[in-house]
Amino acid sequence: MATSTTKTNNQSWYSIKAKANDTAEISIYDEIGYWGITAKSFSKDLKALGNNLKQINLHIHSPGGDVFDGIAIYNLLKNHPANVTVYIDGLAASMASVIAMAGNEVIMPENAMMMIHKPWGIQGGDAEDMRKYADLLDKVENTLIPAYASKTGKNTEELAEMLSAETWLNGKECVEQGFADKLAEPLVAMASIKSRKLEDFEKMPNEIKNMLFKPQGNAGANPAPQATQTESTAPVNKVTQAVDNTAQVQAELNKRNADIKAVFAPFGTTHNDLLVECLGDLSITPEQAKDKLLAKLGAGTTPSATATPYAGNGNIVGDSVKQSLLARAGIDKDKADAKDNAYNAMTLRELARASLVDRGISVSGHNAMSMVGLAFTHSSSDFGQILIDVAHKSLLKGWETASENFDQFTSRGTLTDFRAAKRVGLGDFGYLPQVGEGEEYTYGTIGDEGASVALATYGQLFSITRQAIINDDMHLLTKIPEKMGQAARATIAKLVFALLTGNAIAQDGKKLFDASHKNAFDNAALDVANIDKAIQMMNGFVNTRGEPLAIEPDFMLLPTSLYTRAKQVLGSASVEGADINSGIINPIRDIVPTVKSARLQVADPKSWYLINKEAIEVSYLDGIDTPYMEQQQGFTVDGVSTKVRIDAGVNVIDYRGIVKVTNK
């Protein structure tokens, strides 16, 4: 059994009543927010109908009204689980047209009218107050346009033009343009509207004026609305409870609004946008409004007595200077941040000055050299750190784009210090021994086969000088660190390939390709037979107990001159010399991926290798596998002395994971 709460039209601009157990009839007649009745009361009455509504029939005949009440009602209806059918019973102007957009279906007589326009209001104060109020009106407009867009499918620009022109549309035009879905029978008469808001509409068509101001027949103040499509003729038991709580609701709302305004009062108009948001959302209490204001006040501050972070914490000068430099360096990944950056296109010298002046540090009396020096050294300036951050990004760019491929066929390891460490080889553990009932578990050991690994440091210095800043030399922030990043990667690659071409020491203290290891053979053509022989050689390795290790090659590493030949042999469907239709397949087709190297071409153009990825390890200190950059204010250099280093080590873990074949 549904219970309805209703108000007569001389008390309110809306009425809500239950039509059936799952249907509600709502009428919005006259000015929204009129007689001091707000959306809070509307929301309360709608919720009183319960949560089982399946259909809402909304009748609208209104000149609009309070924008925030209107937005609240639109959101209530748009997010309601029931199907909403809207009937325009005469006029849907201004905010009433926005509310109509909440309907799943909008039905409108051909001679009914809809009007959309830009929000307007009255504001007193100085020029700054007026500008802020204009911004507020723009924000309000930006909240209305999506409601029209979601219904009509029109774009923002087209709707903005319609709002700016105060556009009036009859029922047929509304259907054609998507504001309504279906035409109803033309109206014979429509209700009069008491609100004087109609006087504000200068472009109102004569046909709607005649209907509103000269009611025909016996229209009166409230003629019968359009018949709803879902109306049932079956009798419905209804309990109607008349409630007149206007004064109480208004008093509660006035107190709430006054309390929220008191929270914002000490800050003038600084946070007007948040004030409007809190007043417009009827679910927000004064306490919640205070929490929102405190959160906004704290968003741009940093705790005192802490080091100044350089991103995302209100350091607008530092962040903007850095963004400008990243854009100039061509490594800015977030172009959206650069569009409104006031520091865009500034030279290094201008950015050094801005990093001081815009933090309130005077540069009066300083020549160019001393001003740049002050930017490097002043405790309130982070200019030097910003330069290093940009240079570091260039360094990483060089590391990432360097044409070295050693990480494809090697494994990556981590060491926590520079002491030698032990690595488990490919054959140190064979099988797990059986543990009988009640017997103790025994400890496994690495034995003497494990390889030792250790780190070394590689690095070089460069300087970002005052002269370079004055001369706007961006190469010190881009090309030079980028080249050093490439050099760091090339250094590791050189060490890796030196293990192969230099016949490094293996884990047993012998040369990597010592004859006793049986992991190399020569005078062999690059063909199916010899590739198969090399694979069988790797597959045949055993541990110290004579147990098979079943090692498989992960890659074939070749000099560039043999790469094409290897691709042909491995990629052919049949063996060389056989007719493709003879049925003789290529047994090693695509058996192993190929990797080519210019370094092998220079060092040993006749040899190629089968490699298991675990055979060679590249180790990094604490797992940091990119170059590191440090800075120090230079005493011997006018600027910042910068060190680029990487802590890494390369080692053969197990000779049995590498087979070398030398071509004829």
N, C-alpha and C positions, 0 to 999 in steps of 0.2 A: 504494500500500500504506500503510494508516494505522498509526500507532504509538500505543499507549495507555500512559498512566501511571496506575497504580492503587495504592490503599492499602487494606489490610484495615480492617474496622471497629474493631479494637482499636487502630488507629493514628490514625484520622482519622474525622471526621464526614461525609466525602463520598468518593465515588469517581467517577472519570471514565474512560470507556473507549470505544474505537471499536467500533461495531457493524457498520459497513460503511464504504466509502470516503467517503461523504458524510453519515454519520449518527453521532451521539454519544449514548451513554447516560450520564446523570449521576444520581447518587443523593445526596441530602442527608438523612442519618439522624443523629439525636441533635442535640446542642447546637452551634450555629454558633460557631466559635472555640474549641471544646473541645479538650483535649489540646495547647493552645498552637499549633494549626494555624490560620493566618489566611487571609484572602481573597487575599493575595499568592500563596500556594501554589496556591490554586484557580485564579487567573488564569494562573499559569505552566503548570499542567497542561492547562487548556483551550486555551491557545495552542499547546501541543505537538501538538495534533491537526491543525494546519494551517489554511489559509484557505479550504479548499474545502467546508467543512461546509454542508449544505443543510437538515439537520434535527437538532434537539436534543430528546431526550426526557428530561425532568427529573422524577425521582421524589422526593417530599418526604414525610418522616415526622420532624418535628422540633418541639421546644418553643420554637424561636427561639434567641436568643443575642446575641452582640455586635452592637450596632446598626450600627457603622461597617463591620464585615465584611459585614453583611447589605446595607447600602446599596451597597457596592462590587460585590457579586455581582449585585444587582438591575440596576445600571447596565451591568455586563458583558453580561448576558443580554439586557437590553432593547435595547441598541445593537448586538447581534450580527446579522450579515446573515442567519443561518440562521433558519428557522421554529422556534419554541419551543413544544412541547406539554408541559404540566405535568400530572402525575398525583399527586394527593394520596393517599398510600398508608396514611393513618391520621390523622395530626395535622399541621396547619400552623398553628402558634401564633406570636404575636408577630412577630419579624423573618422567620420562615419564611413567614408569610402575605404579607409585603411581597414577598419573592422570588417567590412564586407569581404575583404580579400581572404579572411580566415575560412570562408566557406568552401567545402568540397564541391558544391554546386551553387552558382549564383543565378537566380531567376529574376527577371526584370521586365516590366511592361515597356512597350516601345516608347510611350510618352513620359516615363519616369526619367529622372536625370541623375547623373553622377558628376561630381566636380572634384578635381585634384589641383592642389596649389602648394606653393612653398609655405613652410611654417612662418608665422610672424608673431611679434609680441612688442611690448612696450618696456623700455629700460631707461632709467635715469642714471646720471653719473658723469664722470669725466670721459675724455677720449679713450683712455685705456679700458674703462668699464664698457664703453660702447663696442670697442673692438672685441672684447671677450664675449660680449653678448651675441655679437654677429657670429663668432666662432661657434657658440653654443647652438644657434639656429642652424648652422651648417651641419653640426653633429646630429641634431634632431632630424634634419632632412635625410641624412645618411642612414638613419634607422628606419625611415618610412619607405624609401625606395626599394629595399629588398622585399617588402611585403607585396608591392605592386609587381615586382619582377618575377617573384615565384608564381604568381597567378597568371600573368600575361605572357611571360617569356621574353619581354622586351629588355633591351640592354639599359645600363645605367644612364648613358648619355641621352638616349631618346626619352626616358622617363623624366630626367632632369629638365629637359626642354619643355615637356608637357606641364610640369609643376610650375616652372618659371612663367608660363603663359596663362596660368589659371584656366585650365582646360575643362570645358563643359561637354558632356557626352550624353546623348539620349540612349534608350535601351538598345536600339539596333546598333548604334556605333559601339557601345560597350561590348556587345557580343562579337562584333567584327574585330575588335582590337584585343579581345581576350579578358576584359574586365568582368564580363558576365558570360554565362554558358548557354542560357536559354531565354527566349522571349515569352512573356505572358500576355494575356489580353490587355488592351489599353485601359488605363484608369479613366473612370467617369468623373471622379472627384478624389481629392486627397485632403488629409487633415491639415488644419492650420497649425502653425508653429509659433509659440509664444516668444521664443528667444529673439532678441534684437540683433543677433549675430548675422541674420540675413541681410541687414543693412550694409554689412562690410563687403558684400559680394557685388562689385561694380559691373561685372561682365555677365550677370545672370540673364539667360535668355528670357524673352518675353513670355514664351509659352509656359515656363515654369512659374514665372511671376503671377500670371493669370490664375494658375491652379492654386497657388499658395495664398495669395492675398484676396482672391475673389472666389471663395469656396462655392462650388456648384451644388444645387439640389439641397439635400439634407446631410451634407458631409459632416458638419459640426466639427468638433475638436478632435474626435477620434473615430473615423469611419472604420468599418470592418476591414481588416487586412486581407491580403490575397489568401485564397484557400490553399492550404498546404497539400502537397501531393500525397503525403502519407497519412492524411486524416482518416480516422476510423469512425464508422457510424455506430459501432457497438457501445453500449453504455459502459462507462468507466466510473468506478467508485472513487471519489476524490475527497480528501479532507483538506479544506482550505483554511489556513490560519492567517488572519490579518495581523500584521505586525507594523507598528509605527515606532521604529527605534531611530528615526532620523537624527534627533538631537543627540542621542547617546553616541551613535556612530560618528557623527561630525565632531563631537567633542573629543572623542578618542583620537581621531585622525589629526585634528588641530594640535593636540598635545604632542602627538608623535612628530609631526612636521616641525613644531617649534623646538622640540628637544634635539632633532637632527640639525636644524639650523644653528642652534646654540653650540653644537660640537664644532661646526665649521666657522663660526663667527670670528674667532681670533685670527683667522688667516685671510680675512677679506674675501676677495674674489679669486684668489690664487687657485683654488681647487673647485671652481664652480662646476666643472664637468662631473666630478665625482659626487658633488652635492646633488646635482640634477639626477644622477643615476640612483642615488639612495632614496631620494624623494619619490621617484617614479616607480621603484620596485617596492610594492606594498608589503612584501614579506620581510623587508629589512627593518630591524628594530634600531633605536638610537644607539644601543650598545654595539650592535654589528656595524653601524655606520662609523662609530669611533674606531673600531678595529680596522676597518677599511682605510680610514684616514691615516692611522698610525702606520699601516703597512706601506702606504704611498709615501709618507714622509721619510720612512726609513729606507726606501728603495734606492735612493741616490747617495747614501752616506756610508762611511767606513768607520770601523772602531778606531779609537785613538790608541796611541802607543803601540802600533803595529807597523810592520813594513808595508809600504804602499804596493798593492798588487797592480798589475798592468792591463787587466782586461775584465770588463763586465762588472765593475764595482764603482761606477761613478767617476772614474778618472777620464773625464771627457776629453781633456786636452791631450793627454798621452795617447789615448785610444785613437783620437782623430789624426794626430800626427803620424802614428804608426800606420793607420789605414791609408793615408796619403802616400806614404813611402812604399807600401805594398803595391798600391795601384801603379805608381811610377815604375816599380821594379818588374811589373808584369806577373806577379805571383799572388794577386788578390783573388781569392776564390769566391768571395761574397760581394758581388758587384752592387747589391742593393744598398749596402752600408756606405758606398762611396758617393752615391748620387747627391746627397745633401751635405757632404763634408765641406766645411768652410775652409779647410786647409788644402783642398785639392789644387794641384798645379803649382804649389809653392816650391821654391828651390830649397836646397838643404840649408842654406844660410838663413832664409826666411823662416824655415821651420825651427831652427835653433833659436831665433829671436822670439818666435811665438811661444815656444815651450817655456820661456822665461816670463815674457810680458803678460801672457794670458794666465799666469799663476800669480801675478802681482809683484813680480821681481823686476825692479827697474834696471834698464840697460843704459840709462843716461850717463854720458861721459865715457862709454866704452867704444873703442874702435872695433872693427870687424874681428880682428884676431882675438882680442880679449873677450868680446861678447861670446864668440863660439867657445872659447875656453871656459867661460862662466857656465855655459849650457852643459858642458861636460862635467863640471865639478860641483855646481851648487847643489846643496842637499835637497832642495825642493824640486829639482829638475831631474827627469828620468831620460833625458835626450840620449845620453850615451848608451843606456840599456836598450832604448828603442832601436837605435842603429844596429846594435848587436843582434836583437831579435830578428830584424829584417835580413841581416847578413846570414844568420843561422838558417833562415828559410831558404835562402839562395844556396847555402851549403848543402842542405838536404835535397834540394832540387838537383844539384849536380850529382850527388850520391845515387839518387833514384834513376836518373836518366843516363848514367854512364853505361856504355855498351860492353859490360862485362857479365859473363853468365856462369861464374863459378858456383853460385848458390844452387844451380840446377842439379849438379851432380855431386854436391857435398852435403854433409849434415851440419846442423848448427848446434853448438854447445855453449854452456855457460860456466864461467869460473868466477869465484868470488874474491880471489886475490892472485898474486903473481907467483905463488909457489907451484912447483910441478905437481900435477895430479895424475891419477891412474885412470885409464879408460878400459872398459871391458871390450875385448876383441870379438871377432865373429865366431870364435870356436871355444870360448872358455867354459861354457856349460853344455853338457851333453844331455843327460836324462835326469829326472828326479828319482832318487832311490826309494825302494819300497820301505814303508815303516810298518812293522808288524804290531800286533796288539800288545800294548804295554811298553813298546820299545821307544827309545828317545830319538828325537830328530837330530840329525847331524848337520853341521855347518858346511855350506859350499864355500869354495875359495876361488879367487880369480887366478891364482897361480902366476907363472912367469910370462904368460902370453900377453897380458894387458899392456897397452901402450901408455907412455907418459906424454902429457900435454902441458903446455905452459904458455903464458901470455908475454907479449912485448908491447911497447908503446911506440907509436909512429905519429909524427906531427910536425908542424911548422908554424911560424909566426907571420902575421901581417899587421899593418897599422892603419887605423882610420884617423887621419891627421886633420888638424884645423884647416890647413891649406886646401885639402880635398873638399871640406865642407864649404869653404868660401868659393871655391871654383866649381861647386855643384857637380863633383865627380861621382856619379852614381855607380861607376864600375867597381868602386871599393865596396859597395853593398850588393852588387849583382854578379858581374862576371868573375871577379877575383875569388870570392868565396865559392861560387858555383864551380869554377875550375878546381879549387882545392877539394871540393866534395868528390868530383870525378877522380882526382888524384888519389884520394883516400881509398876509393873502391878499386882503382887500378893497382894500388899497393897490395891489397889483399889478394887480388887476382894473380899478381906476379908471384906472390909467395905460394899460392896453391899450385900453379903450373910448374914452379921450380921443383916441387916435390916429384913431379912426373919426369920432366925433362932433365933434372939434375940427379936423378936416381938417388933419392933421399934415403936416410936410414929408417928401416922399418922397426917394428916393435921388438924384434929379436936381436937388434943390434947390427944386423947385416944390411947390405944395400937392398933397396926395394926390389930390384929385378935381379938379385943374386941367382946364380944358376941353381942353387939348392932349393930355391922357392918354387921353381917350375911354374912360373907365371909369365913367361915370355918366350916367344920364338920369332925367328926372322926369315928373310928370303921367302916371304909368303905373299902371293897375290891377294888382292882384295876381292875374294869371290865366295861363293856359297860354302865351299869345302873348308876354307880357312876360317871363316866366321864361325862355322859349326865347330871346328877344332878348338877355337878360343873359348866358345861357350862350354864345351865339354871339359876343357881344362879347368874353368872356374867351378863347374858343377862337381868336379872330381876331388876337390879339396876335402881333407879329413882333419879332425882334431888330434890331439896328442894321444888319444886312446884309440885312434883308428876309426872313429865313427864319422859318417858322412855329414857334412855341413850344409849341403844342398844350397849353396850360394848361387843366386841368379844375378845376371847383369841388369842394372837399371838403365844404363845409357851406353851408347857407343860414342866416344869422343874422338873427333878427327880433325886434322888440319884442313883448311879450306880447299886445298887442291884435291883431296880425296872424298870430300863431302858428297859431291854430285854422284860419283861412282857408287858410294855406299847407299845413297837413296835409291839408285837404280837397282842394285842387287837385292836390297831388302824389300823394295816395293814391287818387284816383278811377280807376275802370277806364275811363271814357270822359270826353270833354270836356264841359264844362258846356253844357246846352241840347240835348244829343244824347240820343236814346233809347238806353238801355243795351243794347238788342238790335239796334241799327242797324248794328253792326259798326265804328263809329267809335271807335277806341281812344284812350286818353290817351297821347300820345307822350312825355310827360315823367313818367310815373308812376314814383314812387320813384327819380327820377334823382339826387337829392341829399338827404342827411340834413338835418333841421332842428334848430336850436338856438335857444331863446328866451332873452331877457335882460330883466330888470326895469330894468337900467341904460339900455338903449336906449329903453325905454318912457318913462322920465323925460326923457331928453335929446332924443330925436327919434322920436316915436311913429309917424311916417309913412314912415320909411325902412327898407329892408332891404338885406342885403348877401349877395353870393356871395363866398366866401373860399376861396382855396387855402391849405392849412395852412402852407406855406413863406413866405407873404407877410409874416407878422408873427412876430418872434422875441422870446421872453422869455429874457434871459440872466441867469445866476447866477454869482457869484464862485466859482471852483473847482468848479462844478457843484453846490454846496450849495443845493438848492431848497426848504429849510425855514428857518424863523426860527432864529436863534442866540441863546443866552443867556449872558451873562457876569455875574460877581459881584465885588463889592469890599466889604471891611469898611468900614462907613461911619464917618467921623469926625463928620459933621454929622447922621448918623442912628444911633440906637441899634439896630443890627441889621446887615442885609446890604443894600447897594444893588445893585439888579439891572437890567441893561440888556438889552433885547430889540431885536435888529436883524436886518435882512435886506439883503443887497447884491444888487441886481437892476437890470436895465435893459430897457426895451421899445422896439422900433424897427420901423419899416416897412422890410422888406428889398426889396420890389418892388411897385410900385403895380399892376402887371399881374396880380397875384394877388388883386385886390379889385375888385369891381364894386358900385357903389351905385345903388339904384333907389328913387326917392321916389314914394310912392303919391299918388293923386289927393286 
